[in-house]
Amino acid sequence: MRAWKLEKIGQIRYYEDVREPELKDGEVLIRVKSTGICGSDIPRVYKTGAHNMPLVIGHEFSGVVEKTMSSEDAELIGKRMGIFPLIPCKTCPACLSKQYEMCSNYSYLGSRVDGGFAEYVAVPEWNLIELPEGVTYEQAAMLEPMAVAVHAMRQLQIHKYDTVLVCGAGTIGQLLVMFLLDGGIENVYVIGNKCFQKQVLMDMGLPEDHFFDDKSGDAAAWISEKTNGQGVNAYFECVGRNKTAGQALSMVSAGGQVCFVGNPSGDMTFSQNDYWKILRKQLYIRGTWNSSYLGDDKEAEADDWHYVIARLKTGKIHPEKLITHKLGLNELEKGLTIMRDKTEDYIKIMVVQ
């Protein structure tokens, strides 16, 4: 089969003759249809490497069941699937409480075992979520980042008339805005730094004057004006930098909520003044990681993945509108380079097969 392998840091190579994955007990063979490039793939390829190399990267993908290990699972063949990429150990305290996203001994498709930038990938049956009719492979390849956004949203108690600020308008920030608006939250504000981000958000229904370009002036003064000096009730930090983490504590109201979403770009520190704000405002500070998935529990909206599937079925959310580039499998490196060097405006770059 064809596949991309990360050989070592900075060296990713395209092969046309990689051996098809051999299935283990409980696994199925997925013929990959769409795979998204995640922002985390860029440092993985060019700075930090993967946990195991050589490795086929890619954890945001969808496909169709091509083969099963057991004849008892033959009814799965031909079914369209989304894939939860985290493979939990099922034995640690988090797993025993079904909080699999916090597993202490997990594996992961695309960073610890081979993932989705290939024609085929071996996936545990437990990690499959069947796609309803009408949900496309490209939408399904965005299930993972959508579920991450929903997981962040669910960390805070947000009500219809609360003021909510999303700082950072990358893929997760934009998806978070999409779900907040879909959930009926009326006063959503966004801080970004690119004009095209504003247009995409306006197409979702965000009012034009609810977007602030961070390069254009004082974001704190803008929020103060929008909230009559009170600050926002909830702040989602989707950047992962000291500046935006610190401004969260200034922009949120007394008794407000802060959710840290963005992966840190380096060491994170609080000044003494910022720490005082946490104490004196009695802020609720929450972290978020990955997304919840319960496998065989098919109860509607029981976890973040089923929540996203339920919203997709309504036809009221359209994550595919965030796809700015579609590339063939052999063009993956072009997409990685665009994201690394920021040579073009992009939101989600998708590899389709």
ZADO-1210 file (C-alpha; in nm, 4 decimals, padded with zeros to 6 digits):
<atoms>
<atom x="00.0000" y="00.0000" z="00.0000" code="MET" pos="1"/>
<atom x="00.0948" y="00.3677" z="-00.0202" code="ARG" pos="2"/>
<atom x="00.1877" y="00.5441" z="00.3035" code="ALA" pos="3"/>
<atom x="00.3891" y="00.8286" z="00.4523" code="TRP" pos="4"/>
<atom x="00.6361" y="00.7377" z="00.7249" code="LYS" pos="5"/>
<atom x="00.8040" y="00.9725" z="00.9670" code="LEU" pos="6"/>
<atom x="01.1541" y="00.8232" z="00.9651" code="GLU" pos="7"/>
<atom x="01.3063" y="01.0677" z="01.2115" code="LYS" pos="8"/>
<atom x="01.2624" y="01.4309" z="01.3121" code="ILE" pos="9"/>
<atom x="01.2408" y="01.6401" z="00.9968" code="GLY" pos="10"/>
<atom x="01.2351" y="01.3436" z="00.7605" code="GLN" pos="11"/>
<atom x="00.8996" y="01.2197" z="00.6328" code="ILE" pos="12"/>
<atom x="00.8973" y="00.9921" z="00.3293" code="ARG" pos="13"/>
<atom x="00.6331" y="00.8707" z="00.0836" code="TYR" pos="14"/>
<atom x="00.6302" y="00.4978" z="00.0015" code="TYR" pos="15"/>
<atom x="00.4280" y="00.3127" z="-00.2604" code="GLU" pos="16"/>
<atom x="00.5077" y="-00.0402" z="-00.1438" code="ASP" pos="17"/>
<atom x="00.4554" y="-00.0522" z="00.2350" code="VAL" pos="18"/>
<atom x="00.3241" y="-00.3844" z="00.3661" code="ARG" pos="19"/>
<atom x="-00.0472" y="-00.3793" z="00.4468" code="GLU" pos="20"/>
<atom x="-00.1080" y="-00.3900" z="00.8264" code="PRO" pos="21"/>
<atom x="-00.1432" y="-00.7333" z="00.9838" code="GLU" pos="22"/>
<atom x="-00.4490" y="-00.7504" z="01.2062" code="LEU" pos="23"/>
<atom x="-00.4397" y="-00.8528" z="01.5719" code="LYS" pos="24"/>
<atom x="-00.7297" y="-00.9852" z="01.7766" code="ASP" pos="25"/>
<atom x="-01.0027" y="-00.7255" z="01.8062" code="GLY" pos="26"/>
<atom x="-00.8781" y="-00.5163" z="01.5127" code="GLU" pos="27"/>
<atom x="-01.0265" y="-00.4335" z="01.1745" code="VAL" pos="28"/>
<atom x="-00.8611" y="-00.3037" z="00.8599" code="LEU" pos="29"/>
<atom x="-00.9794" y="00.0435" z="00.7604" code="ILE" pos="30"/>
<atom x="-00.9453" y="00.1695" z="00.4050" code="ARG" pos="31"/>
<atom x="-00.8776" y="00.5372" z="00.4694" code="VAL" pos="32"/>
<atom x="-01.0942" y="00.7899" z="00.2854" code="LYS" pos="33"/>
<atom x="-01.0072" y="01.1261" z="00.4456" code="SER" pos="34"/>
<atom x="-00.7394" y="01.2412" z="00.6890" code="THR" pos="35"/>
<atom x="-00.6965" y="01.5878" z="00.8354" code="GLY" pos="36"/>
<atom x="-00.3614" y="01.7432" z="00.9184" code="ILE" pos="37"/>
<atom x="-00.3661" y="01.8467" z="01.2838" code="CYS" pos="38"/>
<atom x="-00.1657" y="02.1407" z="01.4146" code="GLY" pos="39"/>
<atom x="00.0113" y="01.8940" z="01.6457" code="SER" pos="40"/>
<atom x="00.1426" y="01.7066" z="01.3410" code="ASP" pos="41"/>
<atom x="00.3727" y="01.9991" z="01.2565" code="ILE" pos="42"/>
<atom x="00.5946" y="01.9858" z="01.5685" code="PRO" pos="43"/>
<atom x="00.5665" y="01.6068" z="01.5583" code="ARG" pos="44"/>
<atom x="00.7239" y="01.6007" z="01.2119" code="VAL" pos="45"/>
<atom x="00.9694" y="01.8884" z="01.2376" code="TYR" pos="46"/>
<atom x="01.0611" y="01.9382" z="01.6055" code="LYS" pos="47"/>
<atom x="00.9809" y="01.6647" z="01.8559" code="THR" pos="48"/>
<atom x="00.9284" y="01.3458" z="01.6562" code="GLY" pos="49"/>
<atom x="00.6778" y="01.0722" z="01.7391" code="ALA" pos="50"/>
<atom x="00.6940" y="00.8313" z="02.0313" code="HIS" pos="51"/>
<atom x="00.7913" y="00.5491" z="01.7951" code="ASN" pos="52"/>
<atom x="00.9649" y="00.5922" z="01.4597" code="MET" pos="53"/>
<atom x="00.9428" y="00.5099" z="01.1766" code="PRO" pos="54"/>
<atom x="00.5692" y="00.5715" z="01.2035" code="LEU" pos="55"/>
<atom x="00.2717" y="00.6528" z="00.9836" code="VAL" pos="56"/>
<atom x="00.1328" y="00.9717" z="01.1382" code="ILE" pos="57"/>
<atom x="-00.2216" y="01.1067" z="01.1149" code="GLY" pos="58"/>
<atom x="-00.4914" y="01.0728" z="01.3833" code="HIS" pos="59"/>
<atom x="-00.7869" y="01.2631" z="01.2324" code="GLU" pos="60"/>
<atom x="-00.9277" y="01.0165" z="00.9807" code="PHE" pos="61"/>
<atom x="-01.2281" y="00.8249" z="00.8559" code="SER" pos="62"/>
<atom x="-01.2778" y="00.5298" z="00.6269" code="GLY" pos="63"/>
<atom x="-01.4566" y="00.2060" z="00.5496" code="VAL" pos="64"/>
<atom x="-01.4063" y="-00.1384" z="00.7022" code="VAL" pos="65"/>
<atom x="-01.2160" y="-00.3518" z="00.4496" code="GLU" pos="66"/>
<atom x="-01.1379" y="-00.6643" z="00.6509" code="LYS" pos="67"/>
<atom x="-01.1982" y="-00.8106" z="00.9974" code="THR" pos="68"/>
<atom x="-00.9913" y="-01.0492" z="01.2059" code="MET" pos="69"/>
<atom x="-01.2866" y="-01.2669" z="01.3022" code="SER" pos="70"/>
<atom x="-01.5659" y="-01.4042" z="01.0861" code="SER" pos="71"/>
<atom x="-01.8000" y="-01.3069" z="01.3704" code="GLU" pos="72"/>
<atom x="-01.7330" y="-00.9422" z="01.2810" code="ASP" pos="73"/>
<atom x="-01.7860" y="-00.9882" z="00.9082" code="ALA" pos="74"/>
<atom x="-02.1008" y="-00.7739" z="00.9204" code="GLU" pos="75"/>
<atom x="-01.8740" y="-00.4731" z="00.9762" code="LEU" pos="76"/>
<atom x="-01.7198" y="-00.5034" z="00.6293" code="ILE" pos="77"/>
<atom x="-01.8269" y="-00.2136" z="00.4084" code="GLY" pos="78"/>
<atom x="-01.9474" y="00.0039" z="00.6947" code="LYS" pos="79"/>
<atom x="-01.8399" y="00.3676" z="00.7051" code="ARG" pos="80"/>
<atom x="-01.6523" y="00.4663" z="01.0191" code="MET" pos="81"/>
<atom x="-01.5075" y="00.7511" z="01.2164" code="GLY" pos="82"/>
<atom x="-01.2151" y="00.6593" z="01.4418" code="ILE" pos="83"/>
<atom x="-01.1420" y="00.7585" z="01.8011" code="PHE" pos="84"/>
<atom x="-00.7593" y="00.7639" z="01.7912" code="PRO" pos="85"/>
<atom x="-00.6784" y="00.7069" z="02.1587" code="LEU" pos="86"/>
<atom x="-00.6378" y="00.3397" z="02.2511" code="ILE" pos="87"/>
<atom x="-00.6880" y="00.3134" z="02.6295" code="PRO" pos="88"/>
<atom x="-00.5304" y="00.0487" z="02.8511" code="CYS" pos="89"/>
<atom x="-00.8718" y="-00.0261" z="03.0131" code="LYS" pos="90"/>
<atom x="-00.7031" y="-00.1053" z="03.3473" code="THR" pos="91"/>
<atom x="-00.5857" y="00.2247" z="03.5040" code="CYS" pos="92"/>
<atom x="-00.8086" y="00.4198" z="03.7472" code="PRO" pos="93"/>
<atom x="-00.9203" y="00.6652" z="03.4769" code="ALA" pos="94"/>
<atom x="-01.0193" y="00.3824" z="03.2424" code="CYS" pos="95"/>
<atom x="-01.2022" y="00.1954" z="03.5171" code="LEU" pos="96"/>
<atom x="-01.4136" y="00.5094" z="03.5667" code="SER" pos="97"/>
<atom x="-01.4625" y="00.5308" z="03.1861" code="LYS" pos="98"/>
<atom x="-01.2628" y="00.8537" z="03.1618" code="GLN" pos="99"/>
<atom x="-01.0570" y="00.7037" z="02.8835" code="TYR" pos="100"/>
<atom x="-00.9212" y="01.0395" z="02.7653" code="GLU" pos="101"/>
<atom x="-00.7175" y="01.0530" z="03.0872" code="MET" pos="102"/>
<atom x="-00.5769" y="00.7009" z="03.0556" code="CYS" pos="103"/>
<atom x="-00.2299" y="00.6855" z="03.2092" code="SER" pos="104"/>
<atom x="-00.0986" y="00.4115" z="02.9796" code="ASN" pos="105"/>
<atom x="-00.2608" y="00.4724" z="02.6422" code="TYR" pos="106"/>
<atom x="-00.1525" y="00.4133" z="02.2857" code="SER" pos="107"/>
<atom x="-00.2509" y="00.6494" z="02.0058" code="TYR" pos="108"/>
<atom x="-00.3081" y="00.6081" z="01.6335" code="LEU" pos="109"/>
<atom x="-00.0741" y="00.8382" z="01.4433" code="GLY" pos="110"/>
<atom x="00.1670" y="00.9170" z="01.7259" code="SER" pos="111"/>
<atom x="00.2446" y="00.5845" z="01.8987" code="ARG" pos="112"/>
<atom x="00.1168" y="00.3337" z="01.6415" code="VAL" pos="113"/>
<atom x="00.0575" y="00.3752" z="01.2690" code="ASP" pos="114"/>
<atom x="-00.2167" y="00.6175" z="01.1741" code="GLY" pos="115"/>
<atom x="-00.4133" y="00.7590" z="00.8866" code="GLY" pos="116"/>
<atom x="-00.1739" y="00.8979" z="00.6239" code="PHE" pos="117"/>
<atom x="-00.1833" y="00.5670" z="00.4416" code="ALA" pos="118"/>
<atom x="-00.4216" y="00.3640" z="00.2292" code="GLU" pos="119"/>
<atom x="-00.4973" y="00.1223" z="00.5128" code="TYR" pos="120"/>
<atom x="-00.4678" y="00.1235" z="00.8900" code="VAL" pos="121"/>
<atom x="-00.5363" y="-00.1358" z="01.1597" code="ALA" pos="122"/>
<atom x="-00.7854" y="-00.0054" z="01.4175" code="VAL" pos="123"/>
<atom x="-00.9314" y="-00.1717" z="01.7300" code="PRO" pos="124"/>
<atom x="-01.3002" y="-00.2404" z="01.6773" code="GLU" pos="125"/>
<atom x="-01.3752" y="-00.0583" z="02.0060" code="TRP" pos="126"/>
<atom x="-01.2454" y="00.2655" z="01.8518" code="ASN" pos="127"/>
<atom x="-01.4934" y="00.2660" z="01.5624" code="LEU" pos="128"/>
<atom x="-01.7979" y="00.4911" z="01.5514" code="ILE" pos="129"/>
<atom x="-02.0347" y="00.4157" z="01.2655" code="GLU" pos="130"/>
<atom x="-02.1289" y="00.7100" z="01.0478" code="LEU" pos="131"/>
<atom x="-02.4970" y="00.7886" z="00.9966" code="PRO" pos="132"/>
<atom x="-02.6274" y="00.8343" z="00.6455" code="GLU" pos="133"/>
<atom x="-02.5538" y="01.1859" z="00.5242" code="GLY" pos="134"/>
<atom x="-02.2341" y="01.2325" z="00.7263" code="VAL" pos="135"/>
<atom x="-01.9472" y="01.2522" z="00.4770" code="THR" pos="136"/>
<atom x="-01.5989" y="01.1086" z="00.5131" code="TYR" pos="137"/>
<atom x="-01.4560" y="01.4611" z="00.5199" code="GLU" pos="138"/>
<atom x="-01.6893" y="01.5629" z="00.8020" code="GLN" pos="139"/>
<atom x="-01.6013" y="01.2402" z="00.9826" code="ALA" pos="140"/>
<atom x="-01.2285" y="01.3139" z="00.9519" code="ALA" pos="141"/>
<atom x="-01.3076" y="01.6223" z="01.1605" code="MET" pos="142"/>
<atom x="-01.4843" y="01.4271" z="01.4363" code="LEU" pos="143"/>
<atom x="-01.1692" y="01.4306" z="01.6497" code="GLU" pos="144"/>
<atom x="-01.1100" y="01.8089" z="01.6520" code="PRO" pos="145"/>
<atom x="-01.4861" y="01.8685" z="01.6834" code="MET" pos="146"/>
<atom x="-01.4992" y="01.6388" z="01.9868" code="ALA" pos="147"/>
<atom x="-01.1991" y="01.8204" z="02.1366" code="VAL" pos="148"/>
<atom x="-01.3872" y="02.1501" z="02.0992" code="ALA" pos="149"/>
<atom x="-01.7032" y="02.0024" z="02.2532" code="VAL" pos="150"/>
<atom x="-01.5006" y="01.8556" z="02.5407" code="HIS" pos="151"/>
<atom x="-01.3635" y="02.2029" z="02.6149" code="ALA" pos="152"/>
<atom x="-01.7105" y="02.3595" z="02.5930" code="MET" pos="153"/>
<atom x="-01.8480" y="02.1050" z="02.8392" code="ARG" pos="154"/>
<atom x="-01.5820" y="02.1853" z="03.1009" code="GLN" pos="155"/>
<atom x="-01.7596" y="02.5104" z="03.1876" code="LEU" pos="156"/>
<atom x="-02.1150" y="02.5903" z="03.2958" code="GLN" pos="157"/>
<atom x="-02.2367" y="02.8296" z="03.0283" code="ILE" pos="158"/>
<atom x="-02.5863" y="02.9731" z="02.9997" code="HIS" pos="159"/>
<atom x="-02.7656" y="03.1313" z="02.7059" code="LYS" pos="160"/>
<atom x="-02.7052" y="03.4942" z="02.8030" code="TYR" pos="161"/>
<atom x="-02.3508" y="03.4585" z="02.9379" code="ASP" pos="162"/>
<atom x="-02.0725" y="03.6485" z="02.7649" code="THR" pos="163"/>
<atom x="-01.8151" y="03.4033" z="02.6292" code="VAL" pos="164"/>
<atom x="-01.4754" y="03.4851" z="02.4798" code="LEU" pos="165"/>
<atom x="-01.2800" y="03.2439" z="02.2605" code="VAL" pos="166"/>
<atom x="-00.9177" y="03.3557" z="02.2292" code="CYS" pos="167"/>
<atom x="-00.7517" y="03.1964" z="01.9285" code="GLY" pos="168"/>
<atom x="-00.9313" y="03.1318" z="01.5993" code="ALA" pos="169"/>
<atom x="-00.7452" y="02.8291" z="01.4717" code="GLY" pos="170"/>
<atom x="-00.9278" y="02.5050" z="01.3986" code="THR" pos="171"/>
<atom x="-01.0232" y="02.4241" z="01.7593" code="ILE" pos="172"/>
<atom x="-01.1207" y="02.7838" z="01.8345" code="GLY" pos="173"/>
<atom x="-01.3407" y="02.8043" z="01.5261" code="GLN" pos="174"/>
<atom x="-01.5055" y="02.4699" z="01.5995" code="LEU" pos="175"/>
<atom x="-01.5633" y="02.5816" z="01.9577" code="LEU" pos="176"/>
<atom x="-01.7386" y="02.8942" z="01.8297" code="VAL" pos="177"/>
<atom x="-01.9451" y="02.6766" z="01.5955" code="MET" pos="178"/>
<atom x="-02.0712" y="02.4622" z="01.8830" code="PHE" pos="179"/>
<atom x="-02.1303" y="02.7578" z="02.1172" code="LEU" pos="180"/>
<atom x="-02.3458" y="02.9263" z="01.8535" code="LEU" pos="181"/>
<atom x="-02.5179" y="02.5972" z="01.7760" code="ASP" pos="182"/>
<atom x="-02.5920" y="02.5652" z="02.1480" code="GLY" pos="183"/>
<atom x="-02.7752" y="02.8985" z="02.1514" code="GLY" pos="184"/>
<atom x="-02.5119" y="03.1069" z="02.3313" code="ILE" pos="185"/>
<atom x="-02.5916" y="03.4595" z="02.2142" code="GLU" pos="186"/>
<atom x="-02.2942" y="03.6648" z="02.3319" code="ASN" pos="187"/>
<atom x="-01.9862" y="03.4945" z="02.1856" code="VAL" pos="188"/>
<atom x="-01.6757" y="03.7057" z="02.1217" code="TYR" pos="189"/>
<atom x="-01.3558" y="03.6007" z="01.9456" code="VAL" pos="190"/>
<atom x="-00.9990" y="03.7279" z="01.9426" code="ILE" pos="191"/>
<atom x="-00.8008" y="03.6237" z="01.6342" code="GLY" pos="192"/>
<atom x="-00.5208" y="03.7599" z="01.4221" code="ASN" pos="193"/>
<atom x="-00.6175" y="03.6941" z="01.0605" code="LYS" pos="194"/>
<atom x="-00.8782" y="03.8606" z="00.8396" code="CYS" pos="195"/>
<atom x="-00.9868" y="03.5341" z="00.6793" code="PHE" pos="196"/>
<atom x="-01.0659" y="03.3920" z="01.0256" code="GLN" pos="197"/>
<atom x="-01.3142" y="03.6736" z="01.0752" code="LYS" pos="198"/>
<atom x="-01.4901" y="03.5969" z="00.7470" code="GLN" pos="199"/>
<atom x="-01.5233" y="03.2267" z="00.8266" code="VAL" pos="200"/>
<atom x="-01.6664" y="03.3060" z="01.1696" code="LEU" pos="201"/>
<atom x="-01.9118" y="03.5542" z="01.0232" code="MET" pos="202"/>
<atom x="-02.0278" y="03.2842" z="00.7839" code="ASP" pos="203"/>
<atom x="-02.1052" y="03.0738" z="01.0940" code="MET" pos="204"/>
<atom x="-02.3229" y="03.3531" z="01.2300" code="GLY" pos="205"/>
<atom x="-02.0817" y="03.5479" z="01.4487" code="LEU" pos="206"/>
<atom x="-02.1646" y="03.9216" z="01.4324" code="PRO" pos="207"/>
<atom x="-01.8912" y="04.1240" z="01.2677" code="GLU" pos="208"/>
<atom x="-01.8376" y="04.3433" z="01.5728" code="ASP" pos="209"/>
<atom x="-01.7844" y="04.0331" z="01.7918" code="HIS" pos="210"/>
<atom x="-01.4434" y="03.9655" z="01.6334" code="PHE" pos="211"/>
<atom x="-01.1288" y="04.1508" z="01.7382" code="PHE" pos="212"/>
<atom x="-00.8013" y="04.1384" z="01.5467" code="ASP" pos="213"/>
<atom x="-00.5345" y="04.1164" z="01.8161" code="ASP" pos="214"/>
<atom x="-00.2913" y="04.3099" z="01.5967" code="LYS" pos="215"/>
<atom x="-00.5226" y="04.6088" z="01.5729" code="SER" pos="216"/>
<atom x="-00.5160" y="04.7392" z="01.9289" code="GLY" pos="217"/>
<atom x="-00.5969" y="04.6687" z="02.2939" code="ASP" pos="218"/>
<atom x="-00.8064" y="04.3532" z="02.3243" code="ALA" pos="219"/>
<atom x="-00.8655" y="04.4085" z="02.6976" code="ALA" pos="220"/>
<atom x="-01.0089" y="04.7549" z="02.6323" code="ALA" pos="221"/>
<atom x="-01.2315" y="04.6101" z="02.3594" code="TRP" pos="222"/>
<atom x="-01.3735" y="04.3453" z="02.5916" code="ILE" pos="223"/>
<atom x="-01.4198" y="04.5999" z="02.8685" code="SER" pos="224"/>
<atom x="-01.6239" y="04.8151" z="02.6310" code="GLU" pos="225"/>
<atom x="-01.8314" y="04.5182" z="02.5123" code="LYS" pos="226"/>
<atom x="-01.9127" y="04.4094" z="02.8683" code="THR" pos="227"/>
<atom x="-01.9572" y="04.7504" z="03.0347" code="ASN" pos="228"/>
<atom x="-01.6377" y="04.7000" z="03.2289" code="GLY" pos="229"/>
<atom x="-01.7502" y="04.3707" z="03.3847" code="GLN" pos="230"/>
<atom x="-01.5472" y="04.1253" z="03.1796" code="GLY" pos="231"/>
<atom x="-01.6724" y="03.8020" z="03.0252" code="VAL" pos="232"/>
<atom x="-01.8343" y="03.5194" z="03.2185" code="ASN" pos="233"/>
<atom x="-01.6252" y="03.2538" z="03.0435" code="ALA" pos="234"/>
<atom x="-01.2922" y="03.2611" z="02.8602" code="TYR" pos="235"/>
<atom x="-01.1517" y="02.9811" z="02.6442" code="PHE" pos="236"/>
<atom x="-00.7766" y="03.0134" z="02.5920" code="GLU" pos="237"/>
<atom x="-00.7058" y="02.8327" z="02.2625" code="CYS" pos="238"/>
<atom x="-00.3544" y="02.9651" z="02.1932" code="VAL" pos="239"/>
<atom x="-00.1225" y="02.8265" z="02.4620" code="GLY" pos="240"/>
<atom x="00.0924" y="03.1340" z="02.5255" code="ARG" pos="241"/>
<atom x="00.1750" y="03.3309" z="02.8389" code="ASN" pos="242"/>
<atom x="00.0266" y="03.6508" z="02.6997" code="LYS" pos="243"/>
<atom x="-00.3159" y="03.5069" z="02.6281" code="THR" pos="244"/>
<atom x="-00.3205" y="03.2983" z="02.9468" code="ALA" pos="245"/>
<atom x="-00.2467" y="03.6101" z="03.1486" code="GLY" pos="246"/>
<atom x="-00.5048" y="03.8230" z="02.9706" code="GLN" pos="247"/>
<atom x="-00.7677" y="03.5602" z="03.0483" code="ALA" pos="248"/>
<atom x="-00.7401" y="03.6548" z="03.4142" code="LEU" pos="249"/>
<atom x="-00.7856" y="04.0234" z="03.3302" code="SER" pos="250"/>
<atom x="-01.0751" y="03.9812" z="03.0862" code="MET" pos="251"/>
<atom x="-01.2893" y="03.7418" z="03.2898" code="VAL" pos="252"/>
<atom x="-01.5377" y="03.8777" z="03.5428" code="SER" pos="253"/>
<atom x="-01.5297" y="03.8223" z="03.9186" code="ALA" pos="254"/>
<atom x="-01.6479" y="03.4679" z="03.9833" code="GLY" pos="255"/>
<atom x="-01.5895" y="03.3873" z="03.6165" code="GLY" pos="256"/>
<atom x="-01.4598" y="03.0766" z="03.4443" code="GLN" pos="257"/>
<atom x="-01.1410" y="03.0110" z="03.2461" code="VAL" pos="258"/>
<atom x="-01.0759" y="02.6996" z="03.0386" code="CYS" pos="259"/>
<atom x="-00.7216" y="02.6399" z="02.9150" code="PHE" pos="260"/>
<atom x="-00.7482" y="02.4626" z="02.5788" code="VAL" pos="261"/>
<atom x="-00.4395" y="02.5468" z="02.3692" code="GLY" pos="262"/>
<atom x="-00.1317" y="02.3247" z="02.3782" code="ASN" pos="263"/>
<atom x="00.1497" y="02.5264" z="02.5415" code="PRO" pos="264"/>
<atom x="00.4135" y="02.6610" z="02.3056" code="SER" pos="265"/>
<atom x="00.6656" y="02.6732" z="02.5916" code="GLY" pos="266"/>
<atom x="00.6840" y="02.7157" z="02.9700" code="ASP" pos="267"/>
<atom x="00.3757" y="02.8838" z="03.1168" code="MET" pos="268"/>
<atom x="00.4108" y="03.1192" z="03.4132" code="THR" pos="269"/>
<atom x="00.1816" y="03.3515" z="03.6091" code="PHE" pos="270"/>
<atom x="00.3013" y="03.6843" z="03.7429" code="SER" pos="271"/>
<atom x="00.2273" y="03.7666" z="04.1054" code="GLN" pos="272"/>
<atom x="-00.0350" y="04.0169" z="03.9886" code="ASN" pos="273"/>
<atom x="-00.2073" y="03.7566" z="03.7726" code="ASP" pos="274"/>
<atom x="-00.2074" y="03.5073" z="04.0574" code="TYR" pos="275"/>
<atom x="-00.3735" y="03.7676" z="04.2785" code="TRP" pos="276"/>
<atom x="-00.6491" y="03.7938" z="04.0166" code="LYS" pos="277"/>
<atom x="-00.7195" y="03.4233" z="04.0459" code="ILE" pos="278"/>
<atom x="-00.7513" y="03.4591" z="04.4233" code="LEU" pos="279"/>
<atom x="-00.9381" y="03.7882" z="04.4494" code="ARG" pos="280"/>
<atom x="-01.1813" y="03.7184" z="04.1650" code="LYS" pos="281"/>
<atom x="-01.2336" y="03.3634" z="04.2962" code="GLN" pos="282"/>
<atom x="-01.1987" y="03.2301" z="03.9457" code="LEU" pos="283"/>
<atom x="-01.2915" y="02.8821" z="03.8325" code="TYR" pos="284"/>
<atom x="-00.9899" y="02.7480" z="03.6374" code="ILE" pos="285"/>
<atom x="-01.0303" y="02.4361" z="03.4281" code="ARG" pos="286"/>
<atom x="-00.8035" y="02.2418" z="03.1971" code="GLY" pos="287"/>
<atom x="-00.9240" y="02.0232" z="02.9124" code="THR" pos="288"/>
<atom x="-00.7628" y="01.7340" z="02.7318" code="TRP" pos="289"/>
<atom x="-00.8662" y="01.5256" z="02.4337" code="ASN" pos="290"/>
<atom x="-01.2332" y="01.4178" z="02.4289" code="SER" pos="291"/>
<atom x="-01.4663" y="01.1681" z="02.5909" code="SER" pos="292"/>
<atom x="-01.5591" y="00.8474" z="02.4112" code="TYR" pos="293"/>
<atom x="-01.7353" y="00.5454" z="02.5597" code="LEU" pos="294"/>
<atom x="-01.7068" y="00.2934" z="02.2800" code="GLY" pos="295"/>
<atom x="-02.0038" y="00.0566" z="02.2871" code="ASP" pos="296"/>
<atom x="-02.2221" y="00.2947" z="02.4887" code="ASP" pos="297"/>
<atom x="-02.4496" y="00.4165" z="02.2097" code="LYS" pos="298"/>
<atom x="-02.6706" y="00.6368" z="02.4279" code="GLU" pos="299"/>
<atom x="-02.7338" y="00.9624" z="02.2403" code="ALA" pos="300"/>
<atom x="-02.4834" y="01.2301" z="02.3418" code="GLU" pos="301"/>
<atom x="-02.3386" y="01.0070" z="02.6151" code="ALA" pos="302"/>
<atom x="-01.9928" y="01.1344" z="02.5237" code="ASP" pos="303"/>
<atom x="-01.8382" y="01.4083" z="02.3113" code="ASP" pos="304"/>
<atom x="-01.8184" y="01.1913" z="01.9987" code="TRP" pos="305"/>
<atom x="-02.1839" y="01.0907" z="02.0102" code="HIS" pos="306"/>
<atom x="-02.2766" y="01.4524" z="02.0839" code="TYR" pos="307"/>
<atom x="-02.0963" y="01.5602" z="01.7659" code="VAL" pos="308"/>
<atom x="-02.2568" y="01.2806" z="01.5613" code="ILE" pos="309"/>
<atom x="-02.5997" y="01.3864" z="01.6891" code="ALA" pos="310"/>
<atom x="-02.5377" y="01.7476" z="01.5862" code="ARG" pos="311"/>
<atom x="-02.4100" y="01.6429" z="01.2426" code="LEU" pos="312"/>
<atom x="-02.7270" y="01.4401" z="01.1884" code="LYS" pos="313"/>
<atom x="-02.9353" y="01.7560" z="01.2285" code="THR" pos="314"/>
<atom x="-02.7573" y="01.9153" z="00.9332" code="GLY" pos="315"/>
<atom x="-02.7189" y="02.2382" z="01.1318" code="LYS" pos="316"/>
<atom x="-02.3413" y="02.2336" z="01.1682" code="ILE" pos="317"/>
<atom x="-02.1011" y="02.2329" z="00.8757" code="HIS" pos="318"/>
<atom x="-01.7391" y="02.1627" z="00.9762" code="PRO" pos="319"/>
<atom x="-01.6525" y="02.0950" z="00.6128" code="GLU" pos="320"/>
<atom x="-01.6697" y="02.4707" z="00.5523" code="LYS" pos="321"/>
<atom x="-01.3418" y="02.4974" z="00.7454" code="LEU" pos="322"/>
<atom x="-01.1610" y="02.2808" z="00.4898" code="ILE" pos="323"/>
<atom x="-00.9460" y="02.5221" z="00.2922" code="THR" pos="324"/>
<atom x="-00.7269" y="02.2694" z="00.1074" code="HIS" pos="325"/>
<atom x="-00.7893" y="01.9200" z="-00.0319" code="LYS" pos="326"/>
<atom x="-00.4820" y="01.7202" z="-00.1314" code="LEU" pos="327"/>
<atom x="-00.4128" y="01.3733" z="-00.2628" code="GLY" pos="328"/>
<atom x="-00.2240" y="01.1291" z="-00.0416" code="LEU" pos="329"/>
<atom x="00.0965" y="01.1858" z="-00.2384" code="ASN" pos="330"/>
<atom x="00.0696" y="01.5621" z="-00.1662" code="GLU" pos="331"/>
<atom x="00.0789" y="01.5413" z="00.2144" code="LEU" pos="332"/>
<atom x="00.4177" y="01.7109" z="00.2433" code="GLU" pos="333"/>
<atom x="00.2800" y="02.0149" z="00.0608" code="LYS" pos="334"/>
<atom x="00.0151" y="02.0527" z="00.3302" code="GLY" pos="335"/>
<atom x="00.2677" y="02.0096" z="00.6096" code="LEU" pos="336"/>
<atom x="00.4878" y="02.2781" z="00.4557" code="THR" pos="337"/>
<atom x="00.1994" y="02.5239" z="00.4185" code="ILE" pos="338"/>
<atom x="00.1206" y="02.4840" z="00.7873" code="MET" pos="339"/>
<atom x="00.4832" y="02.4966" z="00.9008" code="ARG" pos="340"/>
<atom x="00.5822" y="02.8015" z="00.6960" code="ASP" pos="341"/>
<atom x="00.2380" y="02.9696" z="00.6868" code="LYS" pos="342"/>
<atom x="00.2811" y="03.0404" z="00.3165" code="THR" pos="343"/>
<atom x="-00.0970" y="03.0399" z="00.2612" code="GLU" pos="344"/>
<atom x="-00.4075" y="03.1091" z="00.4658" code="ASP" pos="345"/>
<atom x="-00.5526" y="02.7803" z="00.5901" code="TYR" pos="346"/>
<atom x="-00.7826" y="02.6367" z="00.8514" code="ILE" pos="347"/>
<atom x="-00.8128" y="02.2631" z="00.7884" code="LYS" pos="348"/>
<atom x="-00.5996" y="02.0893" z="00.5274" code="ILE" pos="349"/>
<atom x="-00.7504" y="01.7546" z="00.4288" code="MET" pos="350"/>
<atom x="-00.5968" y="01.4589" z="00.2487" code="VAL" pos="351"/>
<atom x="-00.8603" y="01.2690" z="00.0508" code="VAL" pos="352"/>
<atom x="-00.8365" y="00.9281" z="-00.1179" code="GLN" pos="353"/>
</atoms>
